[in-house]
């Protein structure tokens, strides 16, 4: 019984996003993350995200970076918004305005086998 119970009515735009992700067989975890990230943008915007402009997208990314949002989180948000703008809204020009954040990746520590002399 891991069914999600909707709280109130779902907007047609949110339902369309869910349908687009389901049609492409996104995992439940990915769907949950994308809904959260698109919701984060909509909350920041203060209006429906279908009304967003290229300048809104730019300001959102700048403000998120200034707020100290880590690079991997920003890249996750970028992936969600790219999908939303490209597939759900059919506004690829907005998706092209999104910028992935470069971040240093740590090289894993590799343990070597110690040789015994003797």
Secondary structure, DSSP 8 states (H G I E B T S, - for coil): -------S---HHHHHHHHHHHHTT--HHHHHHHHHHHHHHHHHHTS-GGG--HHHHHHHHHHHHHTT--HHHHHHHHHHHHHIIIIIS--HHHHTT---------------------
